[in-house]
Every structure is written in C-alpha cells, then in structure tokens.
Amino acid sequence: MYEHILVAVDLSPRACNALKHAVKIAHLFNSKITLINVHEEFLDKTEMIMSRISLGNLQETFKDISIKAKNEIRHLIENLDGEDLDTDIILKEGRAPKVIIDFSNMISPDLIIMGSNGKDSLSDYILGTTTSCVVDNSKYPVLVVPDMQ
C-alpha cells in the first residue's frame, strides 16, 4: 500500500515522533523512507555575495551543519529500530513548505508524514505552519502526527 514514504524531519521532538510512526508504517508495508531535512538558514551564493559574507567560511559551516544533521537523523533511525529499512536522507535549503512540496512532486511518494504541535506563534497564525502549508498544497496524502508532549 505504501511503497514510498516521505518524512519531513527538522529534528524537533514533534518531527521525531512523526519519524517513529513512519518507521512503524514502513515495517508494516516494507516501505522505503525518504527523509527530508530543510535548512532555511542556508543562503544561496547570490545572497552570500549581497551580504558580503565569505563564501568559503560559510560553505564550510553549512557542510558541518549538514553532516551533523545527517548523523542525527541516522542516529534517530537506529534508535527506532529502523536501520533495516531502505532509507534516503536528503538535505535541502530554502523555505520548508515549498521545498517539501517541490520535492514530493519530484519523487511521488505514496504518503507524506509530518509532525505538528499546532500554531505556537503569531507568525503561525498569519503565515501558517509548515505542516498546514504542506497539507493545503500537497497532491499526495499527508499524515499529520500531533505532538504528544
């Protein structure tokens, strides 16, 4: 039923809870899991030049952040007994809702799984949360796992 599951992971407790459910579903259906971790803090080269930031130093910092994020995601999967699953870890830069939607359109998952803890701030009410934007704009089913904290 679910051959390919896309999981948006920002390493927050709610995303880790969503990943836990994704691992369970993947075990049930022998699914492949693609985990996407989006970094909005990464600047593209044009933004770096406009900000007069040293490209070399900043790219090294981004590389370190990326390696750390991948290692943390791998560790989470191992802790959830998911090391036997077929998994890909994808790191992207940009606005999370758009990147998740664009990437899902590229890979055509059977299911997208995301965590949510509701609207915490004024900007969430005005702009919407990442999860609500994905739910509103996805062509694919989205399972929203509420934060149980």
N, C-alpha and C positions, 0 to 999 in steps of 0.2 A: 504494500500500500504506500509506504513512504520509503522510496529508494534513496532520495537525497534530501537531507535536512540542512537548512542554513540557520546558523545560530549567531546572533549579534551579541558580542561579548565585549563589555567595556571594563571588565574586571571588578565591577561593583558587586556587592552581595546579591542584589536582585538578578544580575546577569549570571552569577554563579548558580543561583537557584534555577534559572532557566536552563543552564547547561546541564544541571543534574537531571532535569526532566528530558532533555534532548538525548542524553546518554541512555536513559531507560527506554525511550521510544526506539532509539537506534538498535538497542539489543533485541527488542521485541520483533522488529521488522528487518533486521540485518541491514540497516541503512548506512549510507555514507554520510558523514557530518562534515560540513564546511563551516568553519568558524571565522567570522569577520570581525576585526578589531579596527575601528576607525579613529584616527587621531586628527582632531580639528586643530590642534596646536601646531601642526606641521605647516610651514609656509612653502608655497611653490617658489621657484627661482626668481620669478618676476617680483613677488612680494619681498623676498630677501634683498634683492637689489634696491628696490624702492626704500626699504628700511635701512639700507646701508649696513647690513649685517654680513659678517664674514661667512661666506658660503662654506668654506672648509670646516670651520669650527661648528657651525650649526648642523651641517650634514653629519658630522661625527656624533653630535648629541642625538640627532634623530635616529641614527644607526643604533646607538646604545639603548635608546628607549624602545626601539623595535625589537632588539634581541631580548631585552628584559620582558617585554610583553609576550613574546612567543614562548619564552621559558615559563612564565607564569601560567599561560594557557595550557601548555603541555603538563605542567605540574597539577593543574586542576583536573585535567582529563585522567591522569594517573590516579589521583585521589578518589575519583568517581568510578574507578574500575573500568575505564573506557579505553585503556591502551590497546585492547584487542580490536577496536573499531577502526574502520578506514576513515581517517580524518585528514583534512587540509586546514592549515591556519593561514589566513590571508590578512595582511595589514594594509590599510588604505589611509589616504589622507583626504580631508575635505569635510564638508558638512554631513554628519552622520546619516540623517534621513535620506538625503539624495544619494549618497554613496551606497547605502544598503539597498535602496530601490533599484538603482542602476545595476548593481552587481547581481541582484536577484534576477533581473531581466536577462542578464548575460548567461547565468548558469541554469535558470529554470528549475528551481527546487520544487519538491512536492509539498514542502512545508517550511515556513519561517518560524523560528521560536525566539521570543524576546521576553525579557523581564520588564516589570513595571512596578513602580511604587506610587503611581498617581502623580498628581500635579503638586510639586513642592514649593514652587516659587512663582512670582508674578509673571516672569517670562514664560513659564509653562502654560499659564492661562492665556497669554497673548499669542505666543508662537506655537504652542502645543508641545508635547513631549516628543522625543524621537520615536517612541513606540506608537503614539497616536498618529504621527505623520506617516509611518510605515503602514499601519493598519488602513489608513484612509487612502493610500496611493498604491498599494501592492496589487498585482494581478494574481498573486498566489495566496493561499490560506496562511494566516498568521495566528499562531498560538501565543497568547499573552499569559505569562506566568506571573501572578501577583507576588509581591514581596511579602513574605510571611513573618517579618520581624516585628 
